[in-house]
Amino acid sequence: MSPLEFHYASNGYMNKYYKGLEQTRLIAYTVASTVKTKRKLPPISKWMPLPSDKQMSKISDTRALEIFTQFKKDA
């Protein structure tokens, strides 16, 4: 297996792994939100943080910046 093939295989495995963790987190958060308590639940990323949250925030921040600069150009 070449290094590039290994890179793609490991990225695919980690993507599948993080998708499973995200699904588990959503199920747990949904169940926890149905329980009546006096305190409000924190946001899902604070309640059960995942390593993939940091990657997603970088992507969304750069995308938001691109959209903002596009709006500035159009205005």
N, CA, C and O atoms as a Maestro MAE file, in Angstrom:
{
 s_m_m2io_version
 :::
 2.0.0
}

f_m_ct {
 s_m_title
 :::
 protein
 m_atom[300] {
  # First column is atom index #
  i_m_mmod_type
  r_m_x_coord
  r_m_y_coord
  r_m_z_coord
  i_m_residue_number
  s_m_chain_name
  s_m_pdb_residue_name
  s_m_pdb_atom_name
  i_m_atomic_number
  :::
  1 25 0.858 -1.170 0.000 1 A "MET " " N  " 7
  2 3 0.000 0.000 0.000 1 A "MET " " CA " 6
  3 2 0.901 1.230 0.000 1 A "MET " " C  " 6
  4 15 1.815 1.349 0.816 1 A "MET " " O  " 8
  5 25 0.632 2.122 -0.913 2 A "SER " " N  " 7
  6 3 1.447 3.334 -1.001 2 A "SER " " CA " 6
  7 2 1.053 4.303 0.115 2 A "SER " " C  " 6
  8 15 -0.013 4.158 0.714 2 A "SER " " O  " 8
  9 25 1.906 5.286 0.395 3 A "PRO " " N  " 7
  10 3 1.560 6.265 1.434 3 A "PRO " " CA " 6
  11 2 0.274 7.034 1.119 3 A "PRO " " C  " 6
  12 15 -0.492 7.357 2.027 3 A "PRO " " O  " 8
  13 25 0.039 7.323 -0.149 4 A "LEU " " N  " 7
  14 3 -1.185 8.036 -0.511 4 A "LEU " " CA " 6
  15 2 -2.423 7.176 -0.268 4 A "LEU " " C  " 6
  16 15 -3.437 7.663 0.233 4 A "LEU " " O  " 8
  17 25 -2.332 5.890 -0.629 5 A "GLU " " N  " 7
  18 3 -3.453 4.988 -0.365 5 A "GLU " " CA " 6
  19 2 -3.714 4.853 1.127 5 A "GLU " " C  " 6
  20 15 -4.865 4.821 1.563 5 A "GLU " " O  " 8
  21 25 -2.637 4.776 1.913 6 A "PHE " " N  " 7
  22 3 -2.791 4.710 3.368 6 A "PHE " " CA " 6
  23 2 -3.450 5.975 3.901 6 A "PHE " " C  " 6
  24 15 -4.306 5.909 4.783 6 A "PHE " " O  " 8
  25 25 -3.057 7.115 3.371 7 A "HIS " " N  " 7
  26 3 -3.645 8.394 3.791 7 A "HIS " " CA " 6
  27 2 -5.154 8.401 3.532 7 A "HIS " " C  " 6
  28 15 -5.943 8.770 4.402 7 A "HIS " " O  " 8
  29 25 -5.538 7.990 2.325 8 A "TYR " " N  " 7
  30 3 -6.963 7.957 1.993 8 A "TYR " " CA " 6
  31 2 -7.718 6.941 2.839 8 A "TYR " " C  " 6
  32 15 -8.837 7.208 3.277 8 A "TYR " " O  " 8
  33 25 -7.120 5.788 3.070 9 A "ALA " " N  " 7
  34 3 -7.781 4.759 3.884 9 A "ALA " " CA " 6
  35 2 -7.947 5.224 5.327 9 A "ALA " " C  " 6
  36 15 -8.997 5.009 5.934 9 A "ALA " " O  " 8
  37 25 -6.923 5.855 5.873 10 A "SER " " N  " 7
  38 3 -7.023 6.317 7.261 10 A "SER " " CA " 6
  39 2 -8.008 7.473 7.385 10 A "SER " " C  " 6
  40 15 -8.731 7.558 8.378 10 A "SER " " O  " 8
  41 25 -8.050 8.361 6.399 11 A "ASN " " N  " 7
  42 3 -9.036 9.440 6.429 11 A "ASN " " CA " 6
  43 2 -10.454 8.887 6.351 11 A "ASN " " C  " 6
  44 15 -11.348 9.373 7.045 11 A "ASN " " O  " 8
  45 25 -10.666 7.877 5.514 12 A "GLY " " N  " 7
  46 3 -11.985 7.260 5.416 12 A "GLY " " CA " 6
  47 2 -12.401 6.590 6.711 12 A "GLY " " C  " 6
  48 15 -13.554 6.691 7.131 12 A "GLY " " O  " 8
  49 25 -11.454 5.902 7.346 13 A "TYR " " N  " 7
  50 3 -11.758 5.249 8.613 13 A "TYR " " CA " 6
  51 2 -12.098 6.285 9.689 13 A "TYR " " C  " 6
  52 15 -13.068 6.115 10.429 13 A "TYR " " O  " 8
  53 25 -11.304 7.352 9.777 14 A "MET " " N  " 7
  54 3 -11.564 8.366 10.801 14 A "MET " " CA " 6
  55 2 -12.881 9.088 10.538 14 A "MET " " C  " 6
  56 15 -13.591 9.441 11.480 14 A "MET " " O  " 8
  57 25 -13.212 9.311 9.272 15 A "ASN " " N  " 7
  58 3 -14.485 9.936 8.938 15 A "ASN " " CA " 6
  59 2 -15.644 9.064 9.406 15 A "ASN " " C  " 6
  60 15 -16.605 9.566 9.989 15 A "ASN " " O  " 8
  61 25 -15.557 7.760 9.154 16 A "LYS " " N  " 7
  62 3 -16.588 6.823 9.602 16 A "LYS " " CA " 6
  63 2 -16.666 6.798 11.136 16 A "LYS " " C  " 6
  64 15 -17.756 6.752 11.705 16 A "LYS " " O  " 8
  65 25 -15.512 6.829 11.793 17 A "TYR " " N  " 7
  66 3 -15.456 6.811 13.255 17 A "TYR " " CA " 6
  67 2 -16.108 8.067 13.841 17 A "TYR " " C  " 6
  68 15 -16.895 7.974 14.783 17 A "TYR " " O  " 8
  69 25 -15.785 9.235 13.287 18 A "TYR " " N  " 7
  70 3 -16.363 10.477 13.804 18 A "TYR " " CA " 6
  71 2 -17.851 10.584 13.518 18 A "TYR " " C  " 6
  72 15 -18.593 11.164 14.310 18 A "TYR " " O  " 8
  73 25 -18.295 10.033 12.398 19 A "LYS " " N  " 7
  74 3 -19.739 10.030 12.110 19 A "LYS " " CA " 6
  75 2 -20.486 9.187 13.148 19 A "LYS " " C  " 6
  76 15 -21.575 9.559 13.584 19 A "LYS " " O  " 8
  77 25 -19.900 8.054 13.540 20 A "GLY " " N  " 7
  78 3 -20.512 7.221 14.578 20 A "GLY " " CA " 6
  79 2 -20.553 7.928 15.925 20 A "GLY " " C  " 6
  80 15 -21.547 7.849 16.647 20 A "GLY " " O  " 8
  81 25 -19.469 8.621 16.258 21 A "LEU " " N  " 7
  82 3 -19.457 9.381 17.506 21 A "LEU " " CA " 6
  83 2 -20.489 10.505 17.485 21 A "LEU " " C  " 6
  84 15 -21.158 10.761 18.487 21 A "LEU " " O  " 8
  85 25 -20.611 11.168 16.352 22 A "GLU " " N  " 7
  86 3 -21.583 12.254 16.224 22 A "GLU " " CA " 6
  87 2 -23.001 11.718 16.374 22 A "GLU " " C  " 6
  88 15 -23.837 12.354 17.015 22 A "GLU " " O  " 8
  89 25 -23.278 10.568 15.797 23 A "GLN " " N  " 7
  90 3 -24.605 9.967 15.915 23 A "GLN " " CA " 6
  91 2 -24.896 9.601 17.372 23 A "GLN " " C  " 6
  92 15 -25.996 9.848 17.868 23 A "GLN " " O  " 8
  93 25 -23.928 9.024 18.045 24 A "THR " " N  " 7
  94 3 -24.092 8.673 19.457 24 A "THR " " CA " 6
  95 2 -24.340 9.908 20.301 24 A "THR " " C  " 6
  96 15 -25.185 9.902 21.197 24 A "THR " " O  " 8
  97 25 -23.591 10.976 20.009 25 A "ARG " " N  " 7
  98 3 -23.758 12.219 20.767 25 A "ARG " " CA " 6
  99 2 -25.144 12.807 20.549 25 A "ARG " " C  " 6
  100 15 -25.764 13.285 21.499 25 A "ARG " " O  " 8
  101 25 -25.645 12.781 19.308 26 A "LEU " " N  " 7
  102 3 -26.980 13.320 19.040 26 A "LEU " " CA " 6
  103 2 -28.074 12.527 19.750 26 A "LEU " " C  " 6
  104 15 -29.024 13.106 20.278 26 A "LEU " " O  " 8
  105 25 -27.938 11.207 19.761 27 A "ILE " " N  " 7
  106 3 -28.925 10.374 20.456 27 A "ILE " " CA " 6
  107 2 -28.903 10.662 21.950 27 A "ILE " " C  " 6
  108 15 -29.954 10.825 22.570 27 A "ILE " " O  " 8
  109 25 -27.707 10.723 22.530 28 A "ALA " " N  " 7
  110 3 -27.592 10.985 23.968 28 A "ALA " " CA " 6
  111 2 -28.118 12.366 24.321 28 A "ALA " " C  " 6
  112 15 -28.779 12.530 25.346 28 A "ALA " " O  " 8
  113 25 -27.840 13.354 23.497 29 A "TYR " " N  " 7
  114 3 -28.308 14.720 23.770 29 A "TYR " " CA " 6
  115 2 -29.820 14.814 23.649 29 A "TYR " " C  " 6
  116 15 -30.463 15.525 24.422 29 A "TYR " " O  " 8
  117 25 -30.394 14.101 22.682 30 A "THR " " N  " 7
  118 3 -31.847 14.096 22.525 30 A "THR " " CA " 6
  119 2 -32.515 13.461 23.738 30 A "THR " " C  " 6
  120 15 -33.519 13.970 24.236 30 A "THR " " O  " 8
  121 25 -31.964 12.358 24.211 31 A "VAL " " N  " 7
  122 3 -32.518 11.703 25.402 31 A "VAL " " CA " 6
  123 2 -32.363 12.604 26.620 31 A "VAL " " C  " 6
  124 15 -33.286 12.720 27.426 31 A "VAL " " O  " 8
  125 25 -31.215 13.238 26.760 32 A "ALA " " N  " 7
  126 3 -30.990 14.120 27.916 32 A "ALA " " CA " 6
  127 2 -31.896 15.345 27.870 32 A "ALA " " C  " 6
  128 15 -32.282 15.867 28.915 32 A "ALA " " O  " 8
  129 25 -32.237 15.806 26.672 33 A "SER " " N  " 7
  130 3 -33.087 16.995 26.585 33 A "SER " " CA " 6
  131 2 -34.551 16.686 26.887 33 A "SER " " C  " 6
  132 15 -35.326 17.604 27.156 33 A "SER " " O  " 8
  133 25 -34.946 15.410 26.847 34 A "THR " " N  " 7
  134 3 -36.330 15.065 27.163 34 A "THR " " CA " 6
  135 2 -36.566 14.968 28.670 34 A "THR " " C  " 6
  136 15 -37.713 14.983 29.117 34 A "THR " " O  " 8
  137 25 -35.494 14.869 29.457 35 A "VAL " " N  " 7
  138 3 -35.623 14.785 30.905 35 A "VAL " " CA " 6
  139 2 -35.877 16.191 31.451 35 A "VAL " " C  " 6
  140 15 -35.151 17.133 31.135 35 A "VAL " " O  " 8
  141 25 -36.910 16.314 32.268 36 A "LYS " " N  " 7
  142 3 -37.249 17.626 32.815 36 A "LYS " " CA " 6
  143 2 -36.312 17.967 33.970 36 A "LYS " " C  " 6
  144 15 -36.218 17.230 34.952 36 A "LYS " " O  " 8
  145 25 -35.631 19.086 33.834 37 A "THR " " N  " 7
  146 3 -34.754 19.596 34.896 37 A "THR " " CA " 6
  147 2 -34.947 21.094 35.019 37 A "THR " " C  " 6
  148 15 -35.530 21.735 34.145 37 A "THR " " O  " 8
  149 25 -34.449 21.640 36.113 38 A "LYS " " N  " 7
  150 3 -34.534 23.082 36.302 38 A "LYS " " CA " 6
  151 2 -33.445 23.806 35.515 38 A "LYS " " C  " 6
  152 15 -33.615 24.956 35.108 38 A "LYS " " O  " 8
  153 25 -32.325 23.115 35.309 39 A "ARG " " N  " 7
  154 3 -31.218 23.731 34.575 39 A "ARG " " CA " 6
  155 2 -31.349 23.446 33.084 39 A "ARG " " C  " 6
  156 15 -31.792 22.374 32.672 39 A "ARG " " O  " 8
  157 25 -30.960 24.417 32.305 40 A "LYS " " N  " 7
  158 3 -30.970 24.252 30.861 40 A "LYS " " CA " 6
  159 2 -29.701 23.524 30.426 40 A "LYS " " C  " 6
  160 15 -28.628 23.735 30.992 40 A "LYS " " O  " 8
  161 25 -29.835 22.673 29.424 41 A "LEU " " N  " 7
  162 3 -28.668 21.953 28.912 41 A "LEU " " CA " 6
  163 2 -27.730 22.909 28.185 41 A "LEU " " C  " 6
  164 15 -28.185 23.823 27.497 41 A "LEU " " O  " 8
  165 25 -26.437 22.707 28.332 42 A "PRO " " N  " 7
  166 3 -25.490 23.525 27.564 42 A "PRO " " CA " 6
  167 2 -25.549 23.138 26.086 42 A "PRO " " C  " 6
  168 15 -26.158 22.128 25.733 42 A "PRO " " O  " 8
  169 25 -24.924 23.930 25.229 43 A "PRO " " N  " 7
  170 3 -24.882 23.540 23.807 43 A "PRO " " CA " 6
  171 2 -24.235 22.166 23.643 43 A "PRO " " C  " 6
  172 15 -23.425 21.743 24.468 43 A "PRO " " O  " 8
  173 25 -24.604 21.487 22.578 44 A "ILE " " N  " 7
  174 3 -24.164 20.112 22.390 44 A "ILE " " CA " 6
  175 2 -22.644 19.999 22.311 44 A "ILE " " C  " 6
  176 15 -22.077 19.005 22.765 44 A "ILE " " O  " 8
  177 25 -21.982 20.994 21.746 45 A "SER " " N  " 7
  178 3 -20.517 20.927 21.636 45 A "SER " " CA " 6
  179 2 -19.832 21.104 22.989 45 A "SER " " C  " 6
  180 15 -18.703 20.647 23.169 45 A "SER " " O  " 8
  181 25 -20.489 21.754 23.933 46 A "LYS " " N  " 7
  182 3 -19.938 21.883 25.287 46 A "LYS " " CA " 6
  183 2 -20.336 20.689 26.148 46 A "LYS " " C  " 6
  184 15 -19.595 20.288 27.046 46 A "LYS " " O  " 8
  185 25 -21.499 20.127 25.871 47 A "TRP " " N  " 7
  186 3 -22.024 19.026 26.659 47 A "TRP " " CA " 6
  187 2 -21.204 17.762 26.459 47 A "TRP " " C  " 6
  188 15 -20.878 17.071 27.424 47 A "TRP " " O  " 8
  189 25 -20.869 17.456 25.206 48 A "MET " " N  " 7
  190 3 -20.041 16.294 24.899 48 A "MET " " CA " 6
  191 2 -19.112 16.677 23.744 48 A "MET " " C  " 6
  192 15 -19.428 16.413 22.584 48 A "MET " " O  " 8
  193 25 -17.983 17.289 24.049 49 A "PRO " " N  " 7
  194 3 -17.093 17.735 22.975 49 A "PRO " " CA " 6
  195 2 -16.444 16.562 22.237 49 A "PRO " " C  " 6
  196 15 -16.116 15.534 22.829 49 A "PRO " " O  " 8
  197 25 -16.272 16.748 20.948 50 A "LEU " " N  " 7
  198 3 -15.612 15.752 20.104 50 A "LEU " " CA " 6
  199 2 -14.409 16.405 19.415 50 A "LEU " " C  " 6
  200 15 -14.413 17.615 19.187 50 A "LEU " " O  " 8
  201 25 -13.402 15.633 19.090 51 A "PRO " " N  " 7
  202 3 -12.250 16.212 18.380 51 A "PRO " " CA " 6
  203 2 -12.630 16.811 17.024 51 A "PRO " " C  " 6
  204 15 -11.979 17.742 16.549 51 A "PRO " " O  " 8
  205 25 -13.675 16.279 16.409 52 A "SER " " N  " 7
  206 3 -14.073 16.788 15.098 52 A "SER " " CA " 6
  207 2 -14.734 18.165 15.193 52 A "SER " " C  " 6
  208 15 -14.866 18.845 14.175 52 A "SER " " O  " 8
  209 25 -15.152 18.593 16.385 53 A "ASP " " N  " 7
  210 3 -15.762 19.914 16.540 53 A "ASP " " CA " 6
  211 2 -14.783 21.022 16.172 53 A "ASP " " C  " 6
  212 15 -15.171 22.022 15.567 53 A "ASP " " O  " 8
  213 25 -13.521 20.846 16.534 54 A "LYS " " N  " 7
  214 3 -12.523 21.870 16.220 54 A "LYS " " CA " 6
  215 2 -12.332 21.996 14.721 54 A "LYS " " C  " 6
  216 15 -12.197 23.102 14.198 54 A "LYS " " O  " 8
  217 25 -12.322 20.871 14.029 55 A "GLN " " N  " 7
  218 3 -12.176 20.913 12.578 55 A "GLN " " CA " 6
  219 2 -13.385 21.576 11.939 55 A "GLN " " C  " 6
  220 15 -13.237 22.366 11.007 55 A "GLN " " O  " 8
  221 25 -14.565 21.268 12.422 56 A "MET " " N  " 7
  222 3 -15.773 21.848 11.849 56 A "MET " " CA " 6
  223 2 -15.856 23.336 12.111 56 A "MET " " C  " 6
  224 15 -16.331 24.080 11.253 56 A "MET " " O  " 8
  225 25 -15.403 23.798 13.282 57 A "SER " " N  " 7
  226 3 -15.452 25.223 13.570 57 A "SER " " CA " 6
  227 2 -14.492 25.983 12.670 57 A "SER " " C  " 6
  228 15 -14.796 27.101 12.253 57 A "SER " " O  " 8
  229 25 -13.326 25.394 12.358 58 A "LYS " " N  " 7
  230 3 -12.394 26.042 11.438 58 A "LYS " " CA " 6
  231 2 -13.021 26.169 10.060 58 A "LYS " " C  " 6
  232 15 -12.908 27.211 9.413 58 A "LYS " " O  " 8
  233 25 -13.680 25.111 9.611 59 A "ILE " " N  " 7
  234 3 -14.300 25.126 8.293 59 A "ILE " " CA " 6
  235 2 -15.418 26.153 8.247 59 A "ILE " " C  " 6
  236 15 -15.503 26.926 7.293 59 A "ILE " " O  " 8
  237 25 -16.278 26.177 9.260 60 A "SER " " N  " 7
  238 3 -17.409 27.098 9.258 60 A "SER " " CA " 6
  239 2 -16.936 28.539 9.418 60 A "SER " " C  " 6
  240 15 -17.540 29.443 8.841 60 A "SER " " O  " 8
  241 25 -15.865 28.780 10.190 61 A "ASP " " N  " 7
  242 3 -15.350 30.131 10.341 61 A "ASP " " CA " 6
  243 2 -14.802 30.660 9.022 61 A "ASP " " C  " 6
  244 15 -15.068 31.803 8.650 61 A "ASP " " O  " 8
  245 25 -14.043 29.837 8.322 62 A "THR " " N  " 7
  246 3 -13.499 30.296 7.040 62 A "THR " " CA " 6
  247 2 -14.605 30.476 6.022 62 A "THR " " C  " 6
  248 15 -14.557 31.403 5.215 62 A "THR " " O  " 8
  249 25 -15.595 29.611 6.046 63 A "ARG " " N  " 7
  250 3 -16.723 29.744 5.118 63 A "ARG " " CA " 6
  251 2 -17.521 30.999 5.424 63 A "ARG " " C  " 6
  252 15 -17.948 31.699 4.506 63 A "ARG " " O  " 8
  253 25 -17.730 31.294 6.705 64 A "ALA " " N  " 7
  254 3 -18.456 32.503 7.083 64 A "ALA " " CA " 6
  255 2 -17.690 33.747 6.636 64 A "ALA " " C  " 6
  256 15 -18.294 34.722 6.187 64 A "ALA " " O  " 8
  257 25 -16.369 33.715 6.758 65 A "LEU " " N  " 7
  258 3 -15.550 34.843 6.321 65 A "LEU " " CA " 6
  259 2 -15.652 35.029 4.810 65 A "LEU " " C  " 6
  260 15 -15.726 36.160 4.329 65 A "LEU " " O  " 8
  261 25 -15.657 33.922 4.054 66 A "GLU " " N  " 7
  262 3 -15.806 34.011 2.605 66 A "GLU " " CA " 6
  263 2 -17.151 34.626 2.223 66 A "GLU " " C  " 6
  264 15 -17.217 35.463 1.323 66 A "GLU " " O  " 8
  265 25 -18.207 34.220 2.894 67 A "ILE " " N  " 7
  266 3 -19.541 34.756 2.607 67 A "ILE " " CA " 6
  267 2 -19.588 36.238 2.945 67 A "ILE " " C  " 6
  268 15 -20.155 37.026 2.188 67 A "ILE " " O  " 8
  269 25 -18.997 36.631 4.077 68 A "PHE " " N  " 7
  270 3 -18.995 38.029 4.488 68 A "PHE " " CA " 6
  271 2 -18.246 38.893 3.480 68 A "PHE " " C  " 6
  272 15 -18.717 39.970 3.113 68 A "PHE " " O  " 8
  273 25 -17.082 38.428 3.031 69 A "THR " " N  " 7
  274 3 -16.328 39.221 2.048 69 A "THR " " CA " 6
  275 2 -17.061 39.293 0.713 69 A "THR " " C  " 6
  276 15 -16.963 40.296 0.007 69 A "THR " " O  " 8
  277 25 -17.794 38.242 0.363 70 A "GLN " " N  " 7
  278 3 -18.587 38.280 -0.872 70 A "GLN " " CA " 6
  279 2 -19.700 39.315 -0.766 70 A "GLN " " C  " 6
  280 15 -19.965 40.042 -1.723 70 A "GLN " " O  " 8
  281 25 -20.352 39.385 0.392 71 A "PHE " " N  " 7
  282 3 -21.391 40.395 0.588 71 A "PHE " " CA " 6
  283 2 -20.821 41.803 0.566 71 A "PHE " " C  " 6
  284 15 -21.455 42.724 0.051 71 A "PHE " " O  " 8
  285 25 -19.620 41.976 1.126 72 A "LYS " " N  " 7
  286 3 -18.986 43.294 1.113 72 A "LYS " " CA " 6
  287 2 -18.677 43.732 -0.312 72 A "LYS " " C  " 6
  288 15 -18.827 44.905 -0.655 72 A "LYS " " O  " 8
  289 25 -18.242 42.781 -1.143 73 A "LYS " " N  " 7
  290 3 -17.935 43.122 -2.529 73 A "LYS " " CA " 6
  291 2 -19.187 43.525 -3.294 73 A "LYS " " C  " 6
  292 15 -19.156 44.445 -4.111 73 A "LYS " " O  " 8
  293 25 -20.299 42.826 -3.020 74 A "ASP " " N  " 7
  294 3 -21.546 43.094 -3.737 74 A "ASP " " CA " 6
  295 2 -22.178 44.408 -3.307 74 A "ASP " " C  " 6
  296 15 -22.903 45.024 -4.088 74 A "ASP " " O  " 8
  297 25 -21.921 44.844 -2.097 75 A "ALA " " N  " 7
  298 3 -22.573 46.056 -1.574 75 A "ALA " " CA " 6
  299 2 -21.929 47.325 -2.066 75 A "ALA " " C  " 6
  300 15 -22.368 48.418 -1.711 75 A "ALA " " O  " 8
  :::
 }
 m_bond[299] {
  # First column is bond index #
  i_m_from
  i_m_to
  i_m_order
  :::
  1 1 2 1
  2 2 3 1
  3 3 4 2
  4 3 5 1
  5 5 6 1
  6 6 7 1
  7 7 8 2
  8 7 9 1
  9 9 10 1
  10 10 11 1
  11 11 12 2
  12 11 13 1
  13 13 14 1
  14 14 15 1
  15 15 16 2
  16 15 17 1
  17 17 18 1
  18 18 19 1
  19 19 20 2
  20 19 21 1
  21 21 22 1
  22 22 23 1
  23 23 24 2
  24 23 25 1
  25 25 26 1
  26 26 27 1
  27 27 28 2
  28 27 29 1
  29 29 30 1
  30 30 31 1
  31 31 32 2
  32 31 33 1
  33 33 34 1
  34 34 35 1
  35 35 36 2
  36 35 37 1
  37 37 38 1
  38 38 39 1
  39 39 40 2
  40 39 41 1
  41 41 42 1
  42 42 43 1
  43 43 44 2
  44 43 45 1
  45 45 46 1
  46 46 47 1
  47 47 48 2
  48 47 49 1
  49 49 50 1
  50 50 51 1
  51 51 52 2
  52 51 53 1
  53 53 54 1
  54 54 55 1
  55 55 56 2
  56 55 57 1
  57 57 58 1
  58 58 59 1
  59 59 60 2
  60 59 61 1
  61 61 62 1
  62 62 63 1
  63 63 64 2
  64 63 65 1
  65 65 66 1
  66 66 67 1
  67 67 68 2
  68 67 69 1
  69 69 70 1
  70 70 71 1
  71 71 72 2
  72 71 73 1
  73 73 74 1
  74 74 75 1
  75 75 76 2
  76 75 77 1
  77 77 78 1
  78 78 79 1
  79 79 80 2
  80 79 81 1
  81 81 82 1
  82 82 83 1
  83 83 84 2
  84 83 85 1
  85 85 86 1
  86 86 87 1
  87 87 88 2
  88 87 89 1
  89 89 90 1
  90 90 91 1
  91 91 92 2
  92 91 93 1
  93 93 94 1
  94 94 95 1
  95 95 96 2
  96 95 97 1
  97 97 98 1
  98 98 99 1
  99 99 100 2
  100 99 101 1
  101 101 102 1
  102 102 103 1
  103 103 104 2
  104 103 105 1
  105 105 106 1
  106 106 107 1
  107 107 108 2
  108 107 109 1
  109 109 110 1
  110 110 111 1
  111 111 112 2
  112 111 113 1
  113 113 114 1
  114 114 115 1
  115 115 116 2
  116 115 117 1
  117 117 118 1
  118 118 119 1
  119 119 120 2
  120 119 121 1
  121 121 122 1
  122 122 123 1
  123 123 124 2
  124 123 125 1
  125 125 126 1
  126 126 127 1
  127 127 128 2
  128 127 129 1
  129 129 130 1
  130 130 131 1
  131 131 132 2
  132 131 133 1
  133 133 134 1
  134 134 135 1
  135 135 136 2
  136 135 137 1
  137 137 138 1
  138 138 139 1
  139 139 140 2
  140 139 141 1
  141 141 142 1
  142 142 143 1
  143 143 144 2
  144 143 145 1
  145 145 146 1
  146 146 147 1
  147 147 148 2
  148 147 149 1
  149 149 150 1
  150 150 151 1
  151 151 152 2
  152 151 153 1
  153 153 154 1
  154 154 155 1
  155 155 156 2
  156 155 157 1
  157 157 158 1
  158 158 159 1
  159 159 160 2
  160 159 161 1
  161 161 162 1
  162 162 163 1
  163 163 164 2
  164 163 165 1
  165 165 166 1
  166 166 167 1
  167 167 168 2
  168 167 169 1
  169 169 170 1
  170 170 171 1
  171 171 172 2
  172 171 173 1
  173 173 174 1
  174 174 175 1
  175 175 176 2
  176 175 177 1
  177 177 178 1
  178 178 179 1
  179 179 180 2
  180 179 181 1
  181 181 182 1
  182 182 183 1
  183 183 184 2
  184 183 185 1
  185 185 186 1
  186 186 187 1
  187 187 188 2
  188 187 189 1
  189 189 190 1
  190 190 191 1
  191 191 192 2
  192 191 193 1
  193 193 194 1
  194 194 195 1
  195 195 196 2
  196 195 197 1
  197 197 198 1
  198 198 199 1
  199 199 200 2
  200 199 201 1
  201 201 202 1
  202 202 203 1
  203 203 204 2
  204 203 205 1
  205 205 206 1
  206 206 207 1
  207 207 208 2
  208 207 209 1
  209 209 210 1
  210 210 211 1
  211 211 212 2
  212 211 213 1
  213 213 214 1
  214 214 215 1
  215 215 216 2
  216 215 217 1
  217 217 218 1
  218 218 219 1
  219 219 220 2
  220 219 221 1
  221 221 222 1
  222 222 223 1
  223 223 224 2
  224 223 225 1
  225 225 226 1
  226 226 227 1
  227 227 228 2
  228 227 229 1
  229 229 230 1
  230 230 231 1
  231 231 232 2
  232 231 233 1
  233 233 234 1
  234 234 235 1
  235 235 236 2
  236 235 237 1
  237 237 238 1
  238 238 239 1
  239 239 240 2
  240 239 241 1
  241 241 242 1
  242 242 243 1
  243 243 244 2
  244 243 245 1
  245 245 246 1
  246 246 247 1
  247 247 248 2
  248 247 249 1
  249 249 250 1
  250 250 251 1
  251 251 252 2
  252 251 253 1
  253 253 254 1
  254 254 255 1
  255 255 256 2
  256 255 257 1
  257 257 258 1
  258 258 259 1
  259 259 260 2
  260 259 261 1
  261 261 262 1
  262 262 263 1
  263 263 264 2
  264 263 265 1
  265 265 266 1
  266 266 267 1
  267 267 268 2
  268 267 269 1
  269 269 270 1
  270 270 271 1
  271 271 272 2
  272 271 273 1
  273 273 274 1
  274 274 275 1
  275 275 276 2
  276 275 277 1
  277 277 278 1
  278 278 279 1
  279 279 280 2
  280 279 281 1
  281 281 282 1
  282 282 283 1
  283 283 284 2
  284 283 285 1
  285 285 286 1
  286 286 287 1
  287 287 288 2
  288 287 289 1
  289 289 290 1
  290 290 291 1
  291 291 292 2
  292 291 293 1
  293 293 294 1
  294 294 295 1
  295 295 296 2
  296 295 297 1
  297 297 298 1
  298 298 299 1
  299 299 300 2
  :::
 }
}
